[in-house]
């Protein structure tokens, strides 16, 4: 298959795994708010983890800013655009489009639907699901989904598993979010991007001409 038509392998395991991933992520997104107090404040889990983080790291405030950095626009947006440019260079236009549209779709739905629906107030903004978390996880999820390399997908998943707890510590330490905001943001991003990916990939496959013999 040429560079312009390369798609991730469509194995039976992958066909079953993606819907299961969507379902699990949706369940997490919906279940987490069931534990919010009536005023939308911290849960018992939030309070316990928040106290542990502050008691451990408040003496090093700079560390919070370092840990939260991957979720900031100056890292997330170049990662998104750089990935889109890379796929465009390889003439994988369906992947290029998804790298642009997929994360933006998740961000918009989160901003205008999910946050107002749960209406969890923190300071002067709606906190659940965490917008910075949705942005970062949506970009990485989109990149993992469109990558044809199993090694690349594994690397991205492992990397995100390492980065997200660090981001959580930074956000909690700086007072930006409760831990459950980050957990819900992670699940919501995975659910939305993967749900959009399935029809996107189907349309890309049906519109791609067969390779020359």
N, C-alpha and C positions, 0 to 999 in steps of 0.2 A: 504494500500500500504506500502511496506517495506521502510526502510530508504534508501536503495540503488536506489529506483525508484521514489522517491518523486519529483513531479513537481508542480509549481504554478498552481492554478486552472485555467482551460481554459474556462472561462465564455464568453458568447457573448459580454458583455461589454468590456472585456479585448481584445477579438479578434478585435473589432472595434477601441479600444483606441490606440493600438500600431501603426497601420498604420497611424492613424491621428497624433500621436505624431511625427512619422518620417517625415511626410509631413510638419508639422508646424516647426520642427527644421531645415529641409532643406531650407524652405522659409526664415527663419531668417538668416541662414548662407549665403544665396545668396543675400539677400536684404541689409544687413549691409554694404558690400563693395561698394554698389552703391552710398553711401554718402561720400566715401573717396575723398579728393581733388586729383587732377591729380598727385601730387607728393607723394601721399600716406600718407601725414601728418595727423594731428588730424582734426577731424570733429568739427563742432560747438558744438555739444554735448560733445565731448571729452574735448574741451577747457574749457567749462563751468564747467563740473564736476571736471576736473583736478584742476582748480583754487579754487573751493570750498574745495576740499580735502586738498590742500596745505595750504590754509588759516586757515583751522580748526585744522590740526594735525601736521604741520611742527615743532611745538615746542616740539613734542614728537616723535622723530625719532625711538626710540625703539619700539613704537607701530606699525609702519609699518612692522617691522621684525616679530613681534608676529602675526599680522593679515595675513601675507603672508605664514606663516609656514605650514598650511594644504596642500598647493600645492607643497611643497618641497618633494624630494625623500625620505627623512628619515621618513616621515609620510605616503606618498602615497604608496610606495612600500611595507612596512610592512602591510598596510591595505589590499592590493591586495593579497599578499602571505598568510597572516593570514586567509583571507576568503577562499582561495583555500585549505589550510590545513584543515580548519573546514569542508568544504564539502567533502574532501577526507576522513576525520575521520568518517563522516556519510555515506560513500560509495556512495555519490551522484556524480559519476564520470563525468556525463555530465555537472554538475554545476562547478565542479573543473576545467574541461577543459575550460569552458567558462570564468571563472574568470581569467585564464591565457591568453587565446587567444583574448578574446573580447577587453580588454583595449589595448593590444599590437597592435592589428589590427588598432584601432583608432589612436594610436600614430604614427604608420608607415605611414598610409594614410595622416595624417596631415602633417608630416614632409616632405614626399617626393612628395606629390601631391598638397595638399591645400595651404600650405605656398608658394611654388614656383609659383603656379598659380596666386595668388593674389599679390605676390611680394611686400608686404608692408614693407619697410625698417624702422628699428628703431635702432639707434646706429649701431651695426655691425651684426645684425641678422634680420631674417624675423619674423614679429610680429603677423601677422594675419593668422589663428586663434592662440591664445595664447597656446603654447605647454604645459605649466604647468597646465593651466585650462583644456585642453583636457585630460591630464593624470588623474587628480583628478576626474573630472566629469565622465569620462569613467569607472573608477573603481567603483564609487558609483552607476552609472547606471547599470553596470553589476551585482553588488550585489543585487540591488533592483529587477532586472528582474528575477534572478534565485531563489530568496527567495520565499519559499512557504507560508510565514507568511504575512498576510495583515498588521498586526501591524508593522512588521519590515520594510515593504516597505514604509508605511506612515512615520515612524520615519526617514528613510533615506532621503526621499524627503523633509521633514520639516527641517531636519538637514542641508541638502545641501542648502536650501533656506536661512538659517541663515548664513552659512559659506561663501557662494560665494560672497555676498556683502562685507564681511570683507576682503576676499582675493583680491577682486577688489580694495578696498581702499589701501591695502598694496602694490599691484603691481604698482598702479598709483603713490602712494607716493614715492616709491623707484625708479620710473622712468623706470620700466621694461616693461610696456605696457600702451597703451591707453585703456580707458574703453571699447571701441568697440571691441578690441582684446579679452577681457575676455567674452563679450557677445557672440561674434562669436564662441569662443572656447567652450563655454557651449553648444550652439546649435549644433555645429558640432559633439561634442562627443556624445550627446544624439542620434543624427541621425545615426551615424555610428554604435554605439554599438547596438542600437535597431534593425537596419536593419540586422545586422549579427545574432542577437538573434533569429529572426523569423525562418530562415532555420535551425539554430542550434537546436532549440527546436523541430522542426518538425522531424528532423533526430533522435533526442534522443527519442522521443515518438515512432517513427516507429521501432526503434531498441530495445526498452525495452520490454521484455517478459511480458505477463499479470501476475498479482499477483496470487499466488496459492489460490484455493477456499477452 
